[in-house]
Each structure stands twice: as C-alpha cells, then as structure tokens.
C-alpha cells in the first residue's frame, strides 16, 4: 500500500500549495493534449477508425497508476504534470512504442537545442476522433442488473482491501464507519480492473457520509461532514467490518 493513498489527515508533509493556475508551464498543456489524444485513440472505444499507430488502451486509470507507482518520496517531490510525464513515458516504453534509450537520446537532443520545433502531425481524421471523444465522453454507467445491499440511512463499514498499485478507496476511510447518503441509480464500472482492490465489473456506487471527528478524533473541525462516493466492493455491513478488524 502506497503512502500517497493515505494523504487525508496526515501531518508534517510541508506547506500546502495554493497554486490556482491549471497550467504553470507551457509544456504542461502539451502533456495534457497527449494524454487526451491517447484516451481518444484507445481501440476499445466505439469511435471512427483513424490511421493512428496508437493501438493500445490508455485510460485515466493508467495515468493514475503511473503516478501512484512512484516511490513516495518522488511522488511528493514532483509536480502534478511531472507525474503525468513520467507515467506516459513509462507507458510508451512498456508497450514498445519507444525504447528507454531512444527516449533518453531525444531528451538530450531537446535539452541541447530547446528551440528545436516539435513534430507536428495534424491528421484530420485523428483530430475529429479526439474532438468527438471530448464531446461525448466515456460514461462508466452500464445497463446491467445489480443488487443493492444498502439503503439510505444504513450504517456501513469500510473495508481495508489489499491494494497493490491503484485504488479508488482513500486510506483514511479504511476500517471506518459511515452512513449511506445516496444510492446511485444503476451500475458503474471503472476504467480498469484494480485486481485485489476489487473494482472491475459494474457494481452499485454509494455516497457515504462520514463525521470528521470519527475519522480524526480530537483533531477535526466541528459542524461539517465528509462525503465519499464508494464502489460497493469497498462497503460492507458493520458486523462484517467488526469481525474483520477482530481477526
């Protein structure tokens, strides 16, 4: 389990950044564009064919896994889009689009000649597919039958699932108790299977309300609640939660 999954309530991590700009440097806009194009061109999407040579699946989950797989010290050292850059670069190497040696050589080339113009593509079919993806999106909602184990007002326990490389469950909620605030209609999947973490096939999603004083005893503000949308696999009956903690 990565330290960066447990950020809520941790102290001593240094000052909080108050940066409000979406992009701090120009190169970050290009990284965002590359990421968006990779998602739009992923072959699993029902979008028009293009001559793109990008033939593997890339999702928000892959981007997050790339960041979360970092050593915690590197995770806290790098800025937001620096983590994106590392995750995307590693993905291209792992999937055979470029070798680490080729990437190092190109990096050195641009370091030595920063004003060198970047490659421009501009294929209209690719551009249209990316725009269509941005307009239509990719909904996680699925038209499948599911059973809802909980209703609004129920008290639930939050499981401590064995996360490996990626999770949708904040660490500070594990082994805590909350109240079902909303039962979302339908079933929802995720962008990838999270393995032992347990999220993959479409399942119910609940909005769970937590009281900060229960999450951080004697160290929380009063008169507010915390809400988290959680996949059903992360939620269980209180009796099961007590039994698992006792074991």
matplotlib code that plots the C-alpha trace (Angstrom):
import matplotlib.pyplot as plt

x = [0.0, 1.4, 1.8, 0.2, -3.1, -3.3, -2.9, -6.1, -5.4, -1.6, 0.5, 4.1, 4.0, 5.1, 3.1, 0.0, 0.4, -2.1, -1.3, -4.5, -3.3, -4.3, -1.0, 2.1, 4.4, 3.7, 4.9, 2.2, -0.5, 1.2, 1.2, -2.5, -3.1, -1.1, -3.0, -6.3, -5.4, -4.2, -7.6, -9.5, -7.5, -7.7, -9.1, -11.9, -13.9, -16.7, -15.4, -14.4, -11.2, -8.1, -4.6, -3.2, -0.5, -1.6, -3.2, -3.2, -5.6, -4.9, -7.3, -7.3, -6.6, -3.3, -2.3, -3.1, -1.3, 1.8, 1.8, 0.9, 3.6, 6.2, 8.4, 6.5, 9.5, 9.3, 5.6, 5.7, 8.8, 7.4, 4.7, 1.3, 2.2, 5.7, 4.0, 1.9, 5.0, 6.7, 3.6, 3.1, 6.8, 6.9, 3.7, 5.2, 8.4, 6.5, 4.2, 7.1, 6.4, 9.8, 12.8, 14.3, 17.5, 15.6, 13.7, 16.9, 18.5, 15.6, 15.5, 19.2, 18.6, 16.0, 18.0, 20.8, 18.5, 15.4, 14.2, 14.1, 10.5, 8.5, 6.9, 3.6, 1.1, -2.4, -4.2, -7.8, -9.4, -7.4, -8.4, -12.1, -12.0, -10.3, -12.9, -15.7, -14.3, -14.1, -17.8, -19.3, -17.0, -17.0, -19.6, -18.9, -22.6, -23.6, -27.1, -26.8, -28.8, -27.3, -28.4, -28.3, -27.4, -27.8, -30.4, -30.2, -29.7, -27.9, -24.7, -21.9, -18.3, -15.5, -13.3, -9.5, -8.9, -5.4, -4.5, -1.5, -0.8, -4.0, -7.2, -10.3, -10.6, -8.9, -6.7, -8.2, -11.6, -10.4, -11.9, -14.1, -17.9, -20.3, -23.9, -25.4, -26.4, -27.3, -27.8, -27.0, -29.3, -27.7, -24.3, -20.9, -17.7, -14.2, -11.6, -9.6, -9.6, -7.9, -7.0, -7.1, -8.5, -11.8, -13.1, -13.7, -17.1, -20.1, -21.4, -23.5, -22.0, -22.9, -22.4, -21.3, -21.3, -18.6, -18.2, -14.7, -14.5, -14.7, -12.0, -9.6, -10.6, -9.7, -8.2, -11.2, -13.3, -16.9, -20.1, -19.3, -19.4, -17.3, -18.8, -17.3, -18.6, -17.6, -17.9, -20.0, -16.9, -15.5, -18.6, -19.9, -22.3, -21.0, -21.0, -18.6, -16.4, -16.1, -15.4, -12.6, -10.9, -11.1, -9.5]
y = [0.0, 3.4, 6.2, 8.6, 6.6, 7.8, 11.6, 12.6, 13.7, 13.2, 16.0, 17.1, 16.9, 20.5, 23.6, 23.2, 24.6, 27.4, 27.4, 28.1, 28.1, 24.9, 25.0, 26.5, 26.0, 25.8, 22.2, 21.0, 21.9, 19.5, 16.7, 17.2, 17.1, 13.9, 12.2, 13.3, 12.0, 8.7, 8.2, 9.2, 6.9, 3.8, 1.0, -0.1, 3.0, 2.9, 5.8, 6.1, 4.4, 6.6, 6.0, 6.4, 3.9, 4.1, 0.6, 0.0, 1.0, 4.1, 5.5, 7.8, 4.7, 4.1, 7.7, 7.4, 4.0, 5.6, 8.3, 6.0, 3.5, 6.1, 5.9, 8.0, 10.4, 11.0, 11.3, 14.2, 15.8, 16.0, 18.4, 17.3, 17.3, 15.9, 12.8, 12.7, 13.0, 10.1, 7.9, 8.5, 8.0, 4.7, 3.5, 4.2, 2.3, -0.7, -1.0, -0.9, 2.5, 3.7, 2.4, 3.9, 4.6, 6.4, 8.5, 9.4, 10.4, 12.6, 14.2, 15.1, 16.4, 18.8, 19.8, 20.8, 22.6, 23.9, 26.0, 23.0, 22.8, 19.8, 17.3, 18.3, 15.8, 17.2, 14.3, 15.4, 12.0, 11.8, 15.3, 14.6, 11.5, 13.4, 16.1, 13.6, 11.9, 15.2, 16.0, 12.6, 11.4, 7.8, 7.1, 4.4, 3.6, 0.2, -1.2, -4.4, -5.7, -5.4, -5.9, -3.0, -4.3, -1.0, 1.8, 5.5, 5.8, 2.5, 2.4, 0.7, -0.3, 0.5, -2.5, -2.5, -4.0, -5.3, -2.6, -3.3, -0.4, 1.6, 2.1, 4.3, 4.0, 6.7, 5.3, 7.4, 5.8, 2.2, 0.4, 3.4, 3.6, 5.9, 6.4, 5.8, 9.3, 8.4, 5.2, 5.9, 4.5, 1.8, 0.1, 1.6, 0.2, 1.6, 2.3, -0.9, -3.9, -2.9, -6.5, -7.5, -4.0, -5.4, -2.9, -4.2, -5.4, -2.9, -2.6, -0.2, 3.0, 4.7, 8.1, 7.6, 10.4, 10.4, 12.5, 14.0, 13.5, 9.8, 9.9, 12.1, 12.0, 15.2, 16.7, 17.7, 20.8, 20.8, 21.3, 19.6, 16.2, 14.4, 12.6, 9.9, 8.1, 4.5, 1.3, -1.4, -3.7, -1.2, -1.2, -3.9, -4.4, -3.1, -6.6, -7.8, -4.8, -5.5, -9.2, -8.4, -6.0, -8.5, -11.2]
z = [0.0, -1.0, 1.4, -1.2, -0.8, 2.9, 2.5, 4.2, 7.8, 7.6, 9.1, 8.5, 4.7, 4.3, 3.2, 1.0, -2.5, -3.2, -7.0, -8.9, -12.4, -14.4, -16.3, -14.8, -17.8, -21.5, -21.8, -19.4, -22.0, -24.5, -21.9, -21.3, -25.0, -25.4, -22.6, -24.1, -27.5, -26.1, -24.4, -27.5, -29.8, -27.5, -29.6, -27.2, -27.9, -30.5, -32.5, -36.2, -37.4, -38.0, -39.4, -35.9, -34.9, -31.2, -30.8, -27.0, -24.3, -22.2, -19.6, -16.6, -14.5, -16.4, -15.7, -12.0, -11.8, -13.3, -10.6, -7.7, -8.6, -7.9, -4.8, -2.2, -1.9, -5.7, -5.6, -3.2, -4.9, -8.4, -9.5, -11.0, -14.7, -14.0, -12.6, -15.8, -17.9, -16.1, -16.3, -20.0, -20.8, -18.9, -20.7, -24.1, -23.2, -21.6, -24.7, -27.2, -28.8, -28.0, -26.1, -23.0, -24.9, -27.7, -25.2, -23.4, -26.7, -27.7, -24.3, -24.6, -28.1, -26.9, -23.9, -26.2, -28.6, -26.7, -29.6, -32.0, -33.4, -32.2, -34.5, -35.9, -37.1, -37.9, -39.4, -39.8, -39.0, -35.8, -34.9, -35.5, -33.3, -30.4, -30.7, -30.8, -27.7, -25.8, -26.7, -26.0, -23.2, -21.9, -19.3, -16.6, -16.2, -17.5, -18.3, -16.2, -13.3, -9.8, -6.2, -3.8, -0.4, 1.4, 1.5, 2.5, 6.2, 6.7, 8.7, 6.8, 7.5, 5.0, 4.1, 4.2, 0.7, -0.3, -2.8, -5.0, -7.4, -7.6, -5.6, -5.5, -1.7, 0.3, 3.0, 5.8, 5.3, 5.7, 8.8, 9.5, 9.7, 7.7, 6.7, 3.3, 2.0, -1.6, -3.6, -7.2, -9.8, -12.0, -12.0, -12.6, -13.8, -13.6, -16.3, -15.5, -13.1, -9.9, -9.1, -5.4, -4.7, -6.1, -8.6, -12.2, -13.2, -13.0, -9.5, -7.3, -6.1, -2.8, -1.5, 2.2, 4.8, 7.5, 10.6, 10.7, 14.5, 13.8, 11.2, 13.1, 16.8, 18.7, 15.5, 13.4, 12.8, 14.0, 12.1, 8.8, 7.2, 4.7, 1.7, -0.5, -3.5, -3.0, -5.1, -3.5, -3.0, -0.5, 1.6, 4.0, 6.9, 10.2, 11.7, 8.9, 9.5, 13.2, 12.5, 10.0, 12.4, 15.3, 13.0]

ax = plt.figure().add_subplot(projection="3d")
ax.plot(x, y, z, "-o")
ax.set_aspect("equal")
plt.show()
